[in-house]
Amino acid sequence: MLSNDASRATTPAFMPVVPGLHALRDVFVNLYYAAAVPEQPHGPWVLIDAGLPGSADKIKAHAEEAFGPANAPSAIVMTHAHFDHAGSLDELLKLWPDVPVYAHPLELPYLTGRSGYPPPDPTVGGGLMAYMSFVYPKHPYDLGDRVHPLPEDGSVPGLPGWRWLHTPGHTPGHVSFFREEGRVLVAGDAFTTVKGESAIATITQHQEVHGPPAYFTPDWNSARVSVAQLVSLVPEVGATGHGIPMYGELLREQLAHLAVYFNSIARPKIGRYVHQPAVADADGVRAVPPPLVSPLIKTLAIAGTVLAAVGLLLASKKRRKEPYRAWYRDRPARPRAYRP
């Protein structure tokens, strides 16, 4: 069921992780189906995250495969509300009209239309997924009274034996979910098991613990603390928002290594939020640092300006060397017959 030597080629898109937990790889992001009682596969269950826009029918079809027809989840719980994790919420709530959604209170502004997230940061580099991030959807979702704050006591609605932990950094209200039995961790994007900035790594799904997707992370100090918090859980299974789940000693070793060397491994060398985080509260984003132009982009812009100036100068000198010729000498009029 679990492997630390898996890839996209060797794993199906919909797969069991451990008893009571299934994963669905929705193109490049994961969502999870958790049974309330692992020994009752057709009993109550909860959906963790909601995948990409346009995936509602696929998500529902796999739910029926795992839990039987006409068995809607008792709840949808969100690690966070980026477009790749909340994209199908609107459509799913139409398919399941009585299902509530739960998220951390600091995540509610992005699920009730009050605020958009801080802008993504393509200047962090690392691969095509990062460079393309400026085109990713950034709008908030407005679920109205269908969305509720997670219980303050840390319990997870519909999932006895699970608890949620506030793991901010990637977003202000990001949470992870942990089941003590089997020490199963659903970490969202607090860390990943694939290099999320790289299109090649995303396609192959080569397993390796990495930090949160850098282009969508606006608070690196909080992200570092969150990884250290997850290390302290000593998880046996790590199921993340991006990448194939990992397990055992290799997972723990790589996660601990990430926590110790977080600033050199995960924190980008350059980036809009590297030294100054975005500021957010219960009403949403309050302030963001100014956009950063990377040295490469700045160099290319300066080089382009210099080349354009040199080109104009050369063209100007060429024009001054050529003798002036009037248009009527270049194109003399044709003689015409006289007509009185």
Sequence and secondary structure as in RCSB ss.txt:
>XXXX:A:sequence
MLSNDASRATTPAFMPVVPGLHALRDVFVNLYYAAAVPEQPHGPWVLIDAGLPGSADKIKAHAEEAFGPANAPSA
IVMTHAHFDHAGSLDELLKLWPDVPVYAHPLELPYLTGRSGYPPPDPTVGGGLMAYMSFVYPKHPYDLGDRVHPL
PEDGSVPGLPGWRWLHTPGHTPGHVSFFREEGRVLVAGDAFTTVKGESAIATITQHQEVHGPPAYFTPDWNSARV
SVAQLVSLVPEVGATGHGIPMYGELLREQLAHLAVYFNSIARPKIGRYVHQPAVADADGVRAVPPPLVSPLIKTL
AIAGTVLAAVGLLLASKKRRKEPYRAWYRDRPARPRAYRP
>XXXX:A:secstr
   SS  GGGS SEEEEETTEEEEEETTEEEEEEESSTT TTS EEEE   STT HHHHHHHHHHHH TT   SE
EE S   HHHHTTHHHHHHHSTT  EEE GGGGGGTBTS       GGG SSHHHHTGGGS     B GGGEEE 
 TTSB TT TTEEEEE  SSSTT EEEEETTTTEEEEETSSBSS TT HHHHHHT    B S GGG   HHHHHH
HHHHHHTT  SEEEESSS  EEHHHHHHHHHHHHHTHHHHTS SS TTSSS  EEETTEEEE       HHHHHH
HHHHHHHHHHHHHHHHHHHHHS    HHHHS         
